[in-house]
């Protein structure tokens, strides 16, 4: 993308160069056809794993990359700029690994994390349900104790990688039906478990190559060692994971916005009207200037939140702000890019119509932007009471 970056170490700079090269050679050239065919690019995720990119923010003792979130998120941005299905897929896999990496026992980490982080396996995060999307604490999926483990009954909706994942990080009710957020547990469920199956992928506006499906758990049984963290304390794990996941979505959004900006600038520099390139006309140049400013601001917002996370400071409010602003920016940048290209922007011969369709989902996933405003408002209220 040619974006000037300040990275914390020379090794991180080398990593970003590796990612840019991979995107230019392997990812971006396949995006348009991949979305047309709606074929999940599993081989690209294998390549990411072999390149060490599926494990960046996790400890090296378990096969991770020991990278900061500041660096990891910039990798996500570069991948999303090349093909959102790949950048978002990396973010979702990282989200699926987070609960076990952060709250799992030493035995679980030693037994499971190397496979989860090594590139052979791909994860999915199962929280939402058809009737409890934004109100996740109202979930109905149940994991009943069997003495030897848990028997799971229920269905999870809108699951990225549903049907292609190798493991599901599942949140299910282990307490009474009326226990709300206090009776939810986190479970590690291999996709090959009997009784686990996915419906046909949803027919979406965009992101066709990234399957989103209902995942059903019909009497699926797992052992007691599938429990991640404390029983009935999983809702806090889910919220903690989403704080980090929202930064991944923000980075994806900046990648899409930057790609839209790059396409618009390139076209405006070549297209001539009234005897000169249209980028020299003030009305258009101002639109591009606003786009560039918003993209840069969105990038700095997610990076600032990432630095707070890396330093161990609270970052939930900042993550919600980054997700809100970056995804709104992506939607506006993609829409404006279509306008810059005019009639060509509305055709599939140019990528900006795809960016516009892809940007929309980023305002919805991992908490709609209305929910982000709720999160930010609650933090402001708490800060006011504390102050």
Phi, psi and omega per residue, in radians:
X1 nan -0.253 -3.128
X2 1.261 0.396 -3.128
X3 -1.430 2.266 3.105
X4 -1.317 2.245 -3.082
X5 -2.277 2.634 2.993
X6 -1.947 1.949 -3.068
X7 -1.875 2.643 -3.015
X8 -1.210 -0.446 -3.098
X9 -2.499 2.732 3.036
X10 -1.048 -0.583 3.121
X11 -1.112 -0.651 3.104
X12 -1.167 -0.651 3.087
X13 -1.103 -0.737 3.098
X14 -1.110 -0.677 3.118
X15 -1.073 -0.781 3.137
X16 -1.129 -0.622 3.086
X17 -1.135 -0.708 3.080
X18 -1.054 -0.761 -3.118
X19 -1.148 -0.771 3.121
X20 -1.028 -0.736 3.138
X21 -1.128 -0.738 3.126
X22 -1.114 -0.734 3.133
X23 -1.103 -0.786 -3.113
X24 -1.119 -0.648 -3.039
X25 -1.611 -0.600 -2.966
X26 -2.025 -0.498 -2.979
X27 -1.730 -1.083 -3.054
X28 -1.001 -0.709 -3.117
X29 -1.100 -0.331 -3.083
X30 -1.759 -0.096 -2.968
X31 -1.112 -0.915 -3.050
X32 -1.070 -0.837 -3.132
X33 -1.196 -0.630 3.115
X34 -1.088 -0.684 3.102
X35 -1.246 -0.600 3.100
X36 -1.136 -0.731 -3.086
X37 -1.472 -0.242 -3.108
X38 0.963 0.654 3.140
X39 -1.776 2.179 -3.123
X40 -1.174 2.189 -3.061
X41 -1.458 1.136 -3.074
X42 -1.031 -0.582 -3.128
X43 -1.096 -0.535 3.102
X44 -1.218 -0.600 3.088
X45 -1.237 -0.578 3.016
X46 -1.092 -0.736 3.104
X47 -1.108 -0.734 3.089
X48 -1.055 -0.723 3.114
X49 -1.104 -0.784 3.124
X50 -1.104 -0.488 3.133
X51 -1.533 0.005 3.119
X52 1.377 0.316 -3.031
X53 -1.676 -0.096 3.114
X54 -1.584 0.035 -3.015
X55 -2.375 0.317 -2.915
X56 -0.965 -0.820 -3.013
X57 -1.552 0.274 -3.065
X58 -1.962 2.825 -3.026
X59 -1.156 2.499 -3.125
X60 -1.170 -0.429 -3.132
X61 -1.122 -0.327 3.101
X62 -1.977 0.276 3.133
X63 1.682 0.156 -3.140
X64 -1.447 -3.131 -3.066
X65 -1.790 -0.064 3.125
X66 0.986 0.521 -3.134
X67 -1.684 2.639 3.070
X68 -1.252 2.828 3.056
X69 -1.156 -0.537 3.100
X70 -1.002 -0.704 3.132
X71 -1.397 -0.829 -3.130
X72 -0.932 -0.776 -3.083
X73 -1.164 -0.546 3.093
X74 -1.228 -0.526 3.004
X75 -1.141 -0.776 3.091
X76 -1.023 -0.779 3.132
X77 -1.025 -0.812 -3.126
X78 -1.074 -0.748 3.138
X79 -1.149 -0.727 -3.131
X80 -1.160 -0.577 3.097
X81 -1.147 -0.537 3.106
X82 -1.406 -0.717 3.137
X83 -2.897 1.981 -3.050
X84 -1.041 -0.620 -3.132
X85 -1.006 -0.553 -3.135
X86 -1.439 -0.817 3.122
X87 -1.088 -0.786 3.113
X88 -1.161 -0.639 3.104
X89 -1.068 -0.713 3.073
X90 -1.108 -0.747 3.135
X91 -1.091 -0.738 -3.138
X92 -1.163 -0.746 3.103
X93 -1.062 -0.760 3.114
X94 -1.079 -0.709 3.085
X95 -1.082 -0.745 -3.122
X96 -1.146 -0.518 3.135
X97 -1.427 -0.378 -2.993
X98 -1.015 -0.866 -3.074
X99 -1.004 -0.797 -3.119
X100 -1.215 -0.690 -3.138
X101 -1.147 -0.555 -3.057
X102 -1.713 -0.507 -3.024
X103 -2.172 -0.102 -3.132
X104 -1.240 2.840 3.090
X105 -1.305 2.888 3.100
X106 -1.042 -0.672 3.137
X107 -1.145 -0.743 3.122
X108 -1.104 -0.778 -3.135
X109 -1.060 -0.790 -3.121
X110 -1.156 -0.646 -3.078
X111 -1.410 -0.650 -2.949
X112 -1.899 -0.640 -2.998
X113 -1.076 -0.728 3.140
X114 -0.966 -0.723 3.093
X115 -1.198 -0.698 3.141
X116 -1.150 -0.586 -3.063
X117 -1.711 -0.173 -2.992
X118 -1.451 -0.104 3.106
X119 1.735 -0.226 3.124
X120 -1.385 -0.457 -3.070
X121 -2.012 2.643 3.099
X122 -2.227 2.396 -3.039
X123 -1.903 2.872 3.034
X124 -2.414 2.714 -3.038
X125 -2.019 2.019 -3.010
X126 -1.917 1.642 3.118
X127 -2.119 -0.893 -3.026
X128 -1.200 2.597 3.006
X129 -2.282 2.870 -3.041
X130 -0.990 -0.629 -3.075
X131 -1.936 0.184 3.126
X132 -2.535 0.975 -3.130
X133 -1.194 -1.327 3.132
X134 -1.274 -0.423 3.112
X135 -1.716 1.203 -3.002
X136 -1.088 -0.469 -3.119
X137 -1.189 -0.203 3.133
X138 -1.609 0.275 -3.077
X139 -1.053 2.624 -3.110
X140 -1.921 -0.330 3.123
X141 -0.974 2.303 -3.024
X142 -2.105 2.440 3.008
X143 -2.064 1.725 -3.085
X144 -1.523 2.375 3.110
X145 -1.153 2.410 -3.132
X146 -2.008 -0.016 -3.028
X147 1.683 -0.836 3.102
X148 -1.650 -0.191 -3.091
X149 2.980 -2.275 -3.066
X150 -2.438 2.510 3.030
X151 -1.965 2.112 -2.972
X152 -1.821 2.300 3.084
X153 -2.306 2.240 3.083
X154 2.571 -3.039 -3.115
X155 -2.497 2.460 3.081
X156 -1.954 2.423 -3.045
X157 -1.941 2.753 3.056
X158 1.039 0.751 -3.069
X159 -1.619 1.952 3.036
X160 -1.150 2.316 -3.059
X161 1.335 0.187 3.075
X162 -1.042 2.150 -3.127
X163 1.651 -0.313 3.106
X164 -2.058 -0.202 -3.135
X165 -1.242 2.696 3.075
X166 -1.662 -0.340 3.061
X167 -2.619 2.651 3.122
X168 -2.078 2.230 2.987
X169 -1.573 1.842 -2.920
X170 -1.891 2.407 3.005
X171 -1.951 2.172 -3.063
X172 -2.491 2.767 -3.113
X173 -1.409 2.148 3.054
X174 -1.961 -0.206 3.085
X175 -1.673 -3.035 3.116
X176 -1.027 2.788 -3.080
X177 -1.032 -0.515 -3.101
X178 -1.747 0.342 -3.052
X179 -1.413 -0.147 3.103
X180 1.000 -2.421 -3.096
X181 -1.205 -0.251 -3.062
X182 -1.498 -0.071 -3.094
X183 -2.158 0.581 -3.089
X184 -1.972 2.405 3.128
X185 -2.166 2.790 3.101
X186 -1.846 2.319 -3.110
X187 -2.282 2.495 3.031
X188 -1.682 2.010 -3.040
X189 -2.123 1.924 3.055
X190 -1.063 2.465 -3.105
X191 -1.113 -0.437 -3.122
X192 -1.376 -0.028 3.140
X193 -1.058 2.318 3.108
X194 -1.016 2.339 -3.128
X195 1.669 -0.077 3.091
X196 -1.759 2.180 -3.137
X197 -2.678 2.707 3.136
X198 -2.003 2.503 3.014
X199 -1.261 3.036 3.040
X200 -1.058 2.549 -3.130
X201 -1.028 2.593 3.050
X202 -1.139 2.594 3.092
X203 -1.608 1.728 -2.948
X204 -1.740 2.839 3.066
X205 -1.102 -0.695 -3.134
X206 -2.513 -2.988 3.134
X207 0.933 0.735 -3.069
X208 -1.165 -0.497 -3.109
X209 -1.413 -0.153 3.112
X210 -1.859 1.825 -3.049
X211 -1.171 2.312 3.036
X212 -2.116 2.136 -2.980
X213 -2.581 2.810 2.929
X214 -1.317 2.300 3.062
X215 -1.952 2.174 -3.051
X216 -1.863 2.467 3.107
X217 -2.122 1.715 -3.061
X218 -1.879 1.530 -3.106
X219 1.196 0.481 3.123
X220 -1.218 2.236 -3.093
X221 -1.955 2.309 3.085
X222 -2.251 2.770 -3.133
X223 -1.341 2.974 3.121
X224 -1.073 -0.463 -3.125
X225 -1.317 0.026 3.067
X226 -1.425 -0.265 -3.122
X227 -1.219 2.217 3.122
X228 -1.854 2.094 -3.068
X229 1.354 -2.853 -3.108
X230 -1.431 2.541 3.043
X231 -1.088 2.443 3.121
X232 1.206 0.096 -3.135
X233 -2.009 0.365 -3.021
X234 -1.381 -0.313 -3.088
X235 -1.154 -0.633 3.089
X236 -1.126 -0.619 3.075
X237 -1.115 -0.763 -3.141
X238 -1.044 -0.790 -3.117
X239 -1.168 -0.698 3.114
X240 -1.091 -0.731 3.112
X241 -1.097 -0.718 -3.110
X242 -1.157 -0.571 3.075
X243 -0.990 -0.809 3.119
X244 -1.254 -0.671 3.141
X245 -1.089 -0.605 3.124
X246 -1.112 -0.554 3.056
X247 -1.161 -0.631 3.066
X248 -1.099 -0.719 3.111
X249 -1.157 -0.686 3.092
X250 -1.052 -0.755 3.118
X251 -1.123 -0.715 3.064
X252 -1.024 -0.764 -3.110
X253 -1.102 -0.713 3.112
X254 -1.146 -0.632 3.076
X255 -1.068 -0.806 3.113
X256 -1.126 -0.752 3.140
X257 -1.093 -0.735 3.120
X258 -1.131 -0.711 3.107
X259 -1.096 -0.705 3.103
X260 -1.129 -0.757 3.108
X261 -1.081 -0.807 3.139
X262 -1.038 -0.753 -3.140
X263 -1.148 -0.692 -3.129
X264 -1.184 -0.741 3.135
X265 -1.136 -0.772 3.141
X266 -1.062 -0.780 -3.137
X267 -1.160 -0.752 -3.111
X268 -1.148 -0.469 3.096
X269 -1.352 -0.389 -3.112
X270 -1.721 -0.602 -3.077
X271 -1.292 2.239 -3.119
X272 -1.961 2.360 3.025
X273 -2.483 2.430 -3.141
X274 0.989 0.627 2.997
X275 1.469 0.124 3.127
X276 -2.695 2.802 3.114
X277 -1.017 2.476 -3.066
X278 -1.175 -0.300 3.099
X279 -1.167 -0.319 3.140
X280 -1.498 -0.125 3.079
X281 -1.434 2.294 -2.978
X282 -1.015 -0.733 -3.110
X283 -1.006 -0.709 -3.132
X284 -1.365 -0.702 -3.119
X285 -1.122 -0.602 3.094
X286 -1.165 -0.698 3.113
X287 -1.069 -0.777 3.124
X288 -1.162 -0.639 3.110
X289 -1.101 -0.721 3.094
X290 -1.139 -0.724 3.105
X291 -1.025 -0.847 -3.097
X292 -1.082 -0.700 -3.141
X293 -1.130 -0.760 -3.130
X294 -1.163 -0.687 3.121
X295 -1.119 -0.771 3.141
X296 -1.125 -0.705 3.126
X297 -1.126 -0.720 3.119
X298 -1.100 -0.709 3.128
X299 -1.105 -0.813 -3.125
X300 -1.131 -0.542 3.134
X301 -1.178 -0.792 3.138
X302 -1.242 -0.583 3.121
X303 -1.188 -0.661 3.108
X304 -1.117 -0.716 3.097
X305 -1.137 -0.683 3.127
X306 -1.111 -0.695 3.129
X307 -1.152 -0.622 3.048
X308 -1.092 -0.778 3.126
X309 -1.066 -0.798 -3.100
X310 -1.106 -0.528 -3.116
X311 -1.564 0.029 3.100
X312 1.449 0.189 3.114
X313 -1.553 2.749 3.079
X314 -1.023 2.436 -3.092
X315 -2.467 0.127 -3.066
X316 -1.055 -0.790 3.129
X317 -1.094 -0.774 -3.118
X318 -1.165 -0.586 3.090
X319 -1.146 -0.733 3.100
X320 -1.117 -0.715 3.103
X321 -1.091 -0.769 -3.118
X322 -1.116 -0.774 3.135
X323 -1.096 -0.786 -3.137
X324 -1.062 -0.940 -3.036
X325 -1.225 -0.737 -3.079
X326 -1.172 -0.694 -3.106
X327 -1.294 -0.638 3.024
X328 -1.114 -0.665 3.095
X329 -1.106 -0.743 3.133
X330 -1.076 -0.734 3.140
X331 -1.114 -0.767 -3.136
X332 -1.200 -0.736 -3.132
X333 -1.106 -0.731 3.135
X334 -1.170 -0.721 3.104
X335 -1.110 -0.765 3.128
X336 -1.160 -0.602 3.109
X337 -1.115 -0.714 3.057
X338 -1.032 -0.713 -3.133
X339 -1.137 -0.707 3.134
X340 -1.057 -0.725 -3.116
X341 -1.401 -0.175 3.105
X342 1.106 -2.368 -3.124
X343 -1.032 -0.622 3.120
X344 -1.111 -0.581 -3.137
X345 -1.140 -0.358 -3.110
X346 -1.598 0.008 3.138
X347 -1.854 2.794 3.139
X348 -1.468 0.088 3.037
X349 -1.289 -0.299 3.114
X350 -2.162 2.636 -2.992
X351 -1.388 -0.173 -2.966
X352 -1.207 -0.497 3.079
X353 -1.160 -0.575 3.072
X354 -1.204 -0.707 3.102
X355 -1.044 -0.692 -3.125
X356 -1.123 -0.726 3.124
X357 -1.217 -0.638 -3.139
X358 -1.244 -0.678 -3.071
X359 -1.060 -0.569 -3.055
X360 -1.059 -0.729 -3.068
X361 -1.146 -0.457 -3.108
X362 -1.207 -0.369 3.061
X363 -1.381 -0.112 -3.041
X364 -1.951 -0.788 -2.984
X365 -1.208 2.703 3.102
X366 0.902 0.772 -3.123
X367 1.701 1.968 3.128
X368 -1.022 2.872 -3.133
X369 -1.197 -0.376 3.003
X370 -1.177 -0.694 3.085
X371 -1.152 -0.626 3.091
X372 -1.052 -0.687 3.107
X373 -1.143 -0.652 3.064
X374 -1.076 -0.817 -3.132
X375 -1.040 -0.824 -3.123
X376 -1.105 -0.759 3.141
X377 -1.078 -0.696 3.111
X378 -1.133 -0.689 3.091
X379 -1.105 -0.737 3.134
X380 -1.096 -0.698 3.125
X381 -1.109 -0.751 3.136
X382 -1.125 -0.731 -3.136
X383 -1.126 -0.637 3.119
X384 -1.160 -0.714 3.124
X385 -1.160 -0.676 -3.120
X386 -1.241 -0.489 -3.075
X387 -1.454 nan nan
